Amino acid sequence: MDGIDAFDRDVTAALMRVAAREGWRGTTLPRIAAEAGTTLAALRARFGDRAAILDRFMAVIDATVLAGTAPASEADTPKDRLFDVLMRRFDALAPHRAGVLACWQAMRADPVALACRAPAALTSMRWMLEAAGIPATGPLGMLRAKGLLAVWLSVFRAWETDETADLAPTMAALDKALTRAESLAETLEPLLGGRRRAEPPPSEPAASEPGPPPGAASEPDTVK
């Protein structure tokens, strides 16, 4: 699909406004077109159905988050960077909150529709990982994306009921979920060929058993 443009932003925002008023069941293509000030023909030229518009909404949110992402700092931990990225994702969703929740409630009640949204959701999580400076390519990247999607969904439930101005409950839930995920990743990723735990520094040789002189071969002698 072509790059995100004003038409994408207008139509996806219109979908969210209609969903907020009518619920997902009432979010029809004619209503979306009327809300966006466009025609069904124009919608058809860009989208296959309303689910495709919903997927495009996720891509619009991705683009908003990525546009505000600064280069990763080595002073920040991966957890710190993910926390920042995901909270900015919630900030990007905030103007569309009522529509997002209406869509989510409908999808949650329809396992087939929810499963169909999984590929787009995983793509979003891979981009969020990359924004946090965490590689998301290959099989290990997909595993990380699935783990981050589980984090996102668990924290989304807190956001769903969080009506505070500072989103303190959402931030607390995110911190807790990322801590759990970090602990799990530190256990599993070394087994899967990912990052390794830091090796302890070698102990100093005992005084009675001096080590080999500099430059000496470190391989054991061949048994004769």
C-alpha positions as CSV (number, residue, x, y, z in Angstrom):
1,M,0.0,0.0,0.0
2,D,1.2,3.5,-0.7
3,G,2.5,5.8,2.0
4,I,0.1,7.2,4.5
5,D,-1.5,10.5,3.3
6,A,-4.2,12.9,4.3
7,F,-6.9,10.7,2.8
8,D,-5.8,7.8,5.0
9,R,-5.8,10.0,8.1
10,D,-9.2,11.5,7.2
11,V,-10.9,8.2,6.5
12,T,-9.5,6.4,9.5
13,A,-10.4,9.2,11.8
14,A,-13.9,9.2,10.3
15,L,-14.2,5.5,11.0
16,M,-13.4,6.1,14.6
17,R,-15.9,8.9,14.9
18,V,-18.7,6.7,13.4
19,A,-17.7,3.8,15.7
20,A,-17.9,6.0,18.7
21,R,-21.5,7.0,17.8
22,E,-22.8,3.8,16.2
23,G,-20.6,1.0,17.5
24,W,-18.7,-1.3,15.2
25,R,-21.9,-3.0,13.9
26,G,-23.2,0.4,12.8
27,T,-19.9,1.5,11.2
28,T,-20.9,1.0,7.6
29,L,-18.9,2.1,4.5
30,P,-21.6,4.7,3.5
31,R,-21.4,6.2,7.0
32,I,-17.6,6.3,6.9
33,A,-17.6,7.9,3.5
34,A,-20.2,10.6,4.5
35,E,-18.3,11.3,7.7
36,A,-15.0,11.7,5.8
37,G,-16.7,13.9,3.1
38,T,-15.8,11.5,0.3
39,T,-17.5,8.8,-1.8
40,L,-17.8,5.1,-1.8
41,A,-16.0,5.0,-5.1
42,A,-13.0,6.8,-3.5
43,L,-13.1,4.4,-0.5
44,R,-13.2,1.4,-2.8
45,A,-10.2,2.7,-4.7
46,R,-8.1,2.5,-1.5
47,F,-9.7,-0.1,0.8
48,G,-11.2,-3.5,0.3
49,D,-13.6,-3.2,3.3
50,R,-14.1,-1.5,6.6
51,A,-11.7,-4.0,8.3
52,A,-8.9,-2.7,5.9
53,I,-9.7,0.8,7.1
54,L,-9.3,-0.4,10.7
55,D,-5.9,-2.0,9.8
56,R,-4.9,1.3,8.1
57,F,-5.8,3.1,11.3
58,M,-3.2,1.0,13.1
59,A,-0.6,2.0,10.5
60,V,-1.5,5.6,11.0
61,I,-0.9,5.3,14.7
62,D,2.4,3.5,14.0
63,A,3.4,6.5,11.8
64,T,2.5,9.0,14.5
65,V,4.6,7.2,17.1
66,L,7.5,6.7,14.8
67,A,7.5,10.4,13.7
68,G,8.0,11.3,17.4
69,T,10.8,8.8,18.1
70,A,14.2,10.2,18.8
71,P,17.4,8.1,18.2
72,A,17.9,5.5,20.9
73,S,20.2,6.6,23.7
74,E,22.6,4.1,25.2
75,A,21.8,5.6,28.6
76,D,18.3,4.2,28.4
77,T,17.5,0.5,29.0
78,P,15.4,-1.4,26.4
79,K,12.6,-1.4,29.0
80,D,12.8,2.5,29.3
81,R,12.6,2.9,25.6
82,L,9.7,0.5,25.2
83,F,7.9,2.3,28.0
84,D,8.3,5.6,26.2
85,V,7.2,4.2,22.8
86,L,4.1,2.4,24.2
87,M,3.0,5.4,26.3
88,R,3.3,7.6,23.2
89,R,1.2,5.0,21.4
90,F,-1.5,5.5,24.0
91,D,-1.2,9.2,23.6
92,A,-1.8,8.8,19.8
93,L,-4.9,6.8,20.5
94,A,-6.3,9.3,23.0
95,P,-8.1,11.5,20.4
96,H,-9.9,8.4,19.1
97,R,-10.5,6.8,22.4
98,A,-14.3,6.3,22.2
99,G,-14.0,4.8,18.7
100,V,-11.1,2.6,19.6
101,L,-12.9,1.1,22.6
102,A,-16.1,0.6,20.5
103,C,-14.1,-1.4,17.9
104,W,-12.2,-3.3,20.6
105,Q,-15.4,-4.4,22.4
106,A,-16.8,-5.7,19.2
107,M,-13.6,-7.5,18.2
108,R,-13.2,-9.1,21.6
109,A,-16.7,-10.6,21.2
110,D,-15.8,-12.0,17.7
111,P,-12.8,-14.4,17.8
112,V,-12.6,-14.7,14.0
113,A,-12.5,-10.9,13.5
114,L,-9.9,-10.6,16.3
115,A,-7.7,-13.3,14.7
116,C,-7.9,-11.5,11.4
117,R,-6.5,-8.3,13.0
118,A,-3.5,-10.2,14.5
119,P,-1.1,-9.8,11.5
120,A,-1.6,-6.0,11.4
121,A,-1.2,-5.9,15.2
122,L,2.1,-7.9,15.1
123,T,3.4,-5.6,12.3
124,S,2.7,-2.7,14.6
125,M,4.5,-4.3,17.5
126,R,7.6,-5.0,15.3
127,W,7.7,-1.3,14.4
128,M,7.4,-0.4,18.1
129,L,10.3,-2.7,18.9
130,E,12.4,-1.1,16.2
131,A,11.5,2.4,17.5
132,A,12.9,1.2,20.8
133,G,16.1,0.1,19.2
134,I,15.3,-3.6,19.6
135,P,15.7,-5.8,16.5
136,A,12.5,-7.3,15.3
137,T,13.6,-9.2,12.2
138,G,13.7,-13.0,11.7
139,P,12.1,-15.7,14.0
140,L,13.5,-14.1,17.2
141,G,12.0,-10.7,16.1
142,M,8.6,-12.4,15.6
143,L,8.8,-13.9,19.0
144,R,9.6,-10.5,20.5
145,A,6.7,-9.0,18.6
146,K,4.4,-11.6,20.0
147,G,5.7,-11.0,23.5
148,L,5.2,-7.3,23.1
149,L,1.7,-7.8,21.7
150,A,0.9,-9.7,24.9
151,V,2.2,-6.8,26.9
152,W,0.2,-4.3,24.9
153,L,-3.0,-6.2,25.3
154,S,-2.6,-6.6,29.0
155,V,-1.9,-2.9,29.5
156,F,-4.7,-1.9,27.0
157,R,-7.1,-3.4,29.5
158,A,-5.9,-0.9,32.1
159,W,-6.1,1.9,29.6
160,E,-9.7,0.9,28.8
161,T,-10.9,1.9,32.3
162,D,-8.3,4.6,33.0
163,E,-10.0,8.0,33.0
164,T,-7.2,9.8,34.9
165,A,-5.5,12.9,33.3
166,D,-2.0,11.5,33.8
167,L,-2.8,7.9,33.0
168,A,-1.0,6.8,36.2
169,P,-2.8,3.4,36.3
170,T,-1.9,2.7,32.7
171,M,1.8,3.6,33.4
172,A,1.9,1.4,36.5
173,A,0.4,-1.5,34.5
174,L,2.9,-1.0,31.7
175,D,5.9,-0.8,34.0
176,K,4.7,-4.1,35.7
177,A,4.1,-5.8,32.4
178,L,7.5,-4.8,30.9
179,T,9.3,-5.9,34.0
180,R,7.7,-9.4,33.7
181,A,8.5,-9.5,30.0
182,E,12.1,-8.4,30.6
183,S,12.6,-11.2,33.1
184,L,11.2,-13.7,30.7
185,A,13.3,-12.5,27.8
186,E,16.4,-12.7,29.8
187,T,15.6,-16.3,30.5
188,L,14.5,-17.4,27.1
189,E,16.5,-15.4,24.5
190,P,19.9,-16.9,25.3
191,L,18.3,-20.3,24.7
192,L,17.0,-19.1,21.3
193,G,20.2,-17.6,20.0
194,G,19.4,-14.1,21.1
195,R,21.2,-11.8,23.5
196,R,23.3,-13.6,26.0
197,R,23.6,-12.9,29.7
198,A,26.8,-11.1,30.6
199,E,29.6,-13.6,31.3
200,P,31.2,-13.1,34.8
201,P,34.8,-11.9,34.6
202,P,37.5,-14.6,34.8
203,S,38.8,-15.2,38.3
204,E,42.4,-14.4,39.0
205,P,44.7,-17.4,39.0
206,A,45.8,-18.6,42.4
207,A,49.3,-17.5,43.4
208,S,50.6,-21.1,43.6
209,E,49.3,-21.8,40.1
210,P,50.5,-18.9,37.8
211,G,48.7,-18.6,34.5
212,P,50.4,-18.9,31.1
213,P,52.7,-16.1,30.1
214,P,51.3,-13.5,27.6
215,G,51.1,-14.9,24.1
216,A,51.2,-18.6,25.2
217,A,48.8,-21.0,23.5
218,S,45.7,-21.5,25.5
219,E,44.7,-24.9,24.0
220,P,45.3,-27.9,26.2
221,D,48.3,-30.1,25.4
222,T,47.5,-33.1,23.1
223,V,47.7,-36.3,25.1
224,K,50.5,-38.5,23.8
